[in-house]
Amino acid sequence: MIDLRSDTVTRPTPGMLQAMMAAKTGDDVFGEDSTVNDLETRCAALFDMEAALFCSSGTQTNQIAIKCHTQPGDEVICDADAHVYQYEAGGIAFNSGASVRLLPGNRGRITAAQVAAAINPDDVHKSASKLVCIENTSNRGGGSCYDFEALQQIQQVCKEHQLGFHLDGARLFNALVARKETPEQYGRLFDSISVCFSKGLGCPVGSVLLGSKTFIARARRFRKVLGGGMRQAGFLAAAGLYALEHHVLRLETDHAHAAVVAGALRDCHFVENILPVETNIIIFETKGITAANLVARLGENGIRCNAVAPDRVRFVLHLDITETMVHQLTNNIRSL
Ligand SMILES: *Cc1c(COP(=O)(O)O)cnc(C)c1O
């Protein structure tokens, strides 16, 4: 079985499991888990931000961030394809009581001009624009990356209008590796950053939220109110520390695999068009078959993947897809 449904399906490697088993732990709600504390300190230093908070998921880090940045009735500006809007169960409304302004971006990416035009005037009829949320890489954009200058321009607009600037960086490390950028560059740009360890980095659980000391102190309270205070979480944080050491640079392999698979898809009769492949995600439009039917056909051939629209299929490359599997996969789809 070749499972391309998501980069979340990875299993911890023997080395990662060993690191988890050996973790020193304590009660993290009491602040006594030294491995969690290490991971938070390491991440804050990596991004040159003041503080970090280890959470159970990327949805939790995003939702806590939005809660910290807004009051009920405020407005969040993001791309129409953003995970915070599409895949977090209405959490912006549920947790923060905030409204959302959706912008039509280019493969999940919005521009400074779009943001500037979407900011509400100071008018009693309008909700108060408070936060801009961007996603890098963009999931529904097919793993697309922002140009760094485009992000600097959005930051400028946020500063001029006193808006918070949050990064949903579930796959930020894929962008950093693909664009040869550094975490500190991103730390300087955003008020808050969420990064996932359970995606390309191959951990079983965990995301980290980064921000200023005061921001993270408030975030810690919201994590508790959401029921996200974990106890001996060091077993999980140890996987994160291991991944930072061993699983960041290897993301290049996933990107190279994605390029090879996209090359094979280009010749397939059932492929209409492939979104540009920049990282580990491939999204293609189907021809002569619906996405659901193609997913079923592929399933019969030992390839698991997802339909992300009636005519769009997504393949995600990850740690558990070996070079041998990539060969099997390309042979398999060519003969379909
Ligand atoms: C996966 C993902 C998240 C977080 O998802 P969880 O399953 O809650 O960890 C957030 N943003 C993006 C863009 C994602 O792809």
The ligand as an ORCA input file, in Angstrom:
! r2SCAN-3c Opt
* xyz 0 1
  C      -2.634     19.971      8.756
  C      -2.731     21.440      8.769
  C      -3.005     22.150      9.942
  C      -3.238     21.503     11.287
  O      -3.906     20.337     11.261
  P      -4.018     19.374     12.551
  O      -4.498     18.126     11.940
  O      -4.965     20.016     13.460
  O      -2.655     19.277     13.147
  C      -3.033     23.514      9.877
  N      -2.805     24.168      8.736
  C      -2.533     23.526      7.583
  C      -2.240     24.314      6.366
  C      -2.494     22.144      7.559
  O      -2.228     21.514      6.414
*
